[in-house]
Amino acid sequence: MHYTETERHPIVIRQFGKFTIREIVPSDNDTIRKLILQARKEIDAHEEYFRDDELSNIYESYGGEKSFFMVLTFGKEVIGTIGILPLPGLEKGGCELKKFYMESSWRGFGLGMELITSCLVKADENGYQNCYLETDSILKKAGNLYEKIGFKPVPQNEYIYLPKRRYNWHSKPLQDAQQ
């Protein structure tokens, strides 16, 4: 595992007011799983979304080299999640942004933008050159946020290089991650 801080002192990425963006600690697993499953229920996600092996232990799933997982907290309450995994089989510097979820009562306040921006900056610092994500077209607000940050749809003919899934892919170069 590349996480070096103890459970009592997680690695803090950014603090603003009563909000903290920090790396995951093992005790976050259950809270994160519940937050993600609740968000998926709210959007009436396809049943395959509920058979997600990563959810059994997020901490372990995102513990590999150049992988990381962040949570957004208000006080001690986890209200948002986001992670980065290397995207094998694409280009050497490609990563996938995954598990971006916000607790429903905290959506619409700009906190998702803070979380994604912090994640992209860290991905850039980890040496990634391009970030990819997949999203469902039903998630209009998320799609608008991704476009505002600079993600662009990946043309259909490039899908052959990306994992075969049922959603749309988007990409963003990371040299401008802080913009």
N, C-alpha and C positions, 0 to 999 in steps of 0.2 A: 504494500500500500504506500502511496506517496503522501498520505496525510500524516503529518508529523506532530500536530498539536494534540493535547489531551482532550478528553470529553469536557473538562471544565473550562478549557481555553481554546475554543475552535479558532481556526485561521479566519480573521476578519478581512474581507475584501474592501468593504466600504461602509461607513456609517453616516447617516443623515437624520437628524432629529432622533426619534425613538425607533427608527428603522435601521436594521443591520443586514448587509449582504455578507454571508459567510459561507465557508465550505461546510459540507455535511459532516456530521459526527454519527457514530453507529446508533445512538439512541434516537436519531431522527427517522429511522426506517419506517416505523409504524405510522407516524404522523404523516410522512410524505406519501406513503401508500394510500392512506385514507383520503388525503387531499386530492390526489390524482384520480382515484376511483370516483370520488364525488363529482369532480369536474367532468369526468367522462360521462357520468350518468346525466348530468345537466344538459349536455349537448347531444344526448341520445347517440353516443358513439357506437360504431359497429362492434359486434360481439368479439371480434378478434382483438380489439383494444383491451379487453378484460383478461385475455390470455397473454400476459406480458411477463416473461421470465425475469426481466430486470427488476420488477416490483417486489420480488421475494426478498431481495437484499440490495437496495440501491447503493449503499455504501460500498459493498464488494463489487457491484457491476461497474461502478465508475472509479475504481481504484487503480486502474492500469496506467501505464506510462502515457503521459500527455492527455489523460482523461481527467475530468473533474466534475463535481456536482455542487451547485450552490443552492442555498436557501435564502429567502428574504424573510426576515422576522420583524414583528412589531412587538417590542418587549421580548418575551420569550416564546411568543406564538409564531409558528411557521405559517406564513401566508402566501408564499410563492416558491416555485422551484424551477430550476433550469440545469441542464447538463451538456457536456461536450464529450463525444467519443470520436476516435479516429475513424475515418470512413475508408475501410480497406477496399482495394480494387479500383479506386479512382486515381487521383494523382497523389503524390507523396504528401503534399501539404494540405490535404482535404480533411475536414472534420464535419461532424453532423451535430447540429444543435438539437437537443432532445428534451423531452419532459418539461416544456415550458408551460406551467400552470399557475394560475392565481386563484386564491380563495375568492368566491363570487362576490362577497361584500367589499372586497378591496379592488375590484376591477374599475377602470375608468378614472383613476387618480394619477396616472403617469408612473406608477410604480413598476409596471411591466417594462416600460422603456428603460428605467434605471437598471432593472435586473438584466435585461438583454444586453444593454451597453456594457455593463460590468463583465458579463460573460464573454462578449466578443473581444474586449480589451485583453482579458486573460488568455483567450484562445490565440490572439495575435502574439502575446508575450511567450506563449508556449511554442511558437514557431509555425503555426498553421498559416497558410496563405489564402485559403478559401473556406468559407463556411457554407454548409448546405442544410436545408431543413425541408421537411415535408409537412404539408398541411392539407386539411380537408376544405374544399371550397365553401362548405357551410359555415366555417368560422370567419365570417366577414371582418369582424373587429380585429382579430389576430392578423388576418391578411393585410389589412390597412396598416397595422403597426409594423409588420415586416417590410412593407413597401416604404413606409416613412423612414425606417432605419437604413434602407438601401438594398434590401433583398430584391432580386429580379427573378421572374419565372425562368426555369430551365426549359429550353425548347424540347419538344417531344422527341426529336431524333437523338438527343443526348441522354435520354432515359435508359438507353441500353447499357450505359456505364454505371447507372445507379441501381441500388437494390430494387427488385421488382415488388412494388407495393401498390396499393390502390389510390394513393393520394398524389397531389401535385408537389413537385420539387421546386425549390427556390435556392438561389445562391447569392453570395456576397463576398467580394474580395476583402481581406482583412487589413490591408495596409491603411485603410481609412476607418478602422473600427471605432475610433473615438469621435467620428463626425456624426 
